[in-house]
């Protein structure tokens, strides 16, 4: 079975499980623990493949944080730009001071 290719949904489910175990537990799972978990739980792929799930989980985690950060920063940047275009020099100076 080691040669059988998983569907995208099956692979995504494994990456999601890794995300949960790495980032949503009080004591995050370490890489070596993840490999043991995969061998016991799945037992159908190589350590390299299980490590690929680990790396993909990290990429998804980072992307999630990037999206959250952008969602917070975009409105703030728009407000600062509006203030920079104000006719009132005091308002523009306050915008500069905020930066």
DRENGU-608833 format. One line per 5 residues: number of its first residue (from 1); their letters; for each residue x, y, z of C-alpha. Coordinates in nm, 2 decimals, always signed. Layout:
N
NUM = A = X/Y/Z | ... .
***
This chain:
99
1 = XXXXX = +0.00/+0.00/+0.00 | +0.30/+0.23/+0.03 | +0.28/+0.31/-0.34 | -0.09/+0.40/-0.33 | -0.16/+0.76/-0.39 .
6 = XXXXX = -0.39/+0.94/-0.15 | -0.67/+1.16/-0.27 | -0.64/+1.54/-0.22 | -0.91/+1.51/+0.05 | -0.71/+1.24/+0.23 .
11 = XXXXX = -0.39/+1.43/+0.21 | -0.56/+1.75/+0.33 | -0.71/+1.56/+0.62 | -0.36/+1.44/+0.73 | -0.22/+1.79/+0.70 .
16 = XXXXX = -0.52/+1.93/+0.90 | -0.45/+1.67/+1.17 | -0.09/+1.78/+1.18 | -0.20/+2.14/+1.21 | -0.42/+2.05/+1.50 .
21 = XXXXX = -0.15/+1.85/+1.68 | +0.12/+2.11/+1.62 | -0.06/+2.43/+1.69 | -0.38/+2.37/+1.87 | -0.27/+2.17/+2.17 .
26 = XXXXX = -0.15/+2.30/+2.51 | +0.17/+2.10/+2.45 | +0.24/+2.10/+2.07 | +0.35/+1.78/+1.91 | +0.71/+1.76/+1.81 .
31 = XXXXX = +0.83/+1.63/+1.47 | +0.96/+1.30/+1.60 | +0.62/+1.25/+1.78 | +0.44/+1.33/+1.46 | +0.64/+1.06/+1.27 .
36 = XXXXX = +0.56/+0.80/+1.54 | +0.19/+0.91/+1.53 | +0.18/+0.87/+1.15 | +0.35/+0.53/+1.16 | +0.10/+0.41/+1.42 .
41 = XXXXX = -0.21/+0.58/+1.28 | -0.15/+0.55/+0.91 | +0.15/+0.32/+0.85 | +0.13/+0.35/+0.47 | +0.39/+0.62/+0.38 .
46 = XXXXX = +0.75/+0.70/+0.43 | +0.90/+0.93/+0.69 | +0.97/+1.17/+0.40 | +0.60/+1.18/+0.31 | +0.50/+1.23/+0.67 .
51 = XXXXX = +0.75/+1.51/+0.70 | +0.60/+1.66/+0.38 | +0.27/+1.68/+0.57 | +0.45/+1.84/+0.86 | +0.60/+2.11/+0.63 .
56 = XXXXX = +0.27/+2.17/+0.45 | +0.10/+2.22/+0.79 | +0.36/+2.48/+0.87 | +0.29/+2.66/+0.54 | -0.08/+2.66/+0.61 .
61 = XXXXX = -0.03/+2.79/+0.96 | +0.20/+3.07/+0.84 | -0.05/+3.16/+0.56 | -0.33/+3.18/+0.81 | -0.14/+3.42/+1.02 .
66 = XXXXX = -0.04/+3.63/+0.72 | -0.41/+3.66/+0.62 | -0.51/+3.76/+0.98 | -0.23/+4.02/+0.99 | -0.33/+4.16/+0.65 .
71 = XXXXX = -0.69/+4.18/+0.75 | -0.58/+4.40/+1.05 | -0.32/+4.61/+0.86 | -0.52/+4.69/+0.55 | -0.78/+4.91/+0.73 .
76 = XXXXX = -0.52/+5.08/+0.93 | -0.31/+5.16/+0.62 | -0.62/+5.29/+0.44 | -0.70/+5.52/+0.74 | -0.34/+5.65/+0.74 .
81 = XXXXX = -0.35/+5.72/+0.37 | -0.67/+5.91/+0.41 | -0.52/+6.12/+0.69 | -0.21/+6.19/+0.48 | -0.43/+6.35/+0.21 .
86 = XXXXX = -0.60/+6.57/+0.46 | -0.61/+6.95/+0.39 | -0.53/+7.01/+0.75 | -0.15/+7.01/+0.81 | -0.20/+6.91/+1.17 .
91 = XXXXX = -0.39/+6.60/+1.07 | -0.12/+6.51/+0.82 | +0.15/+6.56/+1.09 | -0.05/+6.33/+1.33 | -0.06/+6.07/+1.05 .
96 = XXXX = +0.31/+6.09/+1.00 | +0.37/+6.07/+1.38 | +0.15/+5.75/+1.38 | +0.39/+5.59/+1.13 .
***
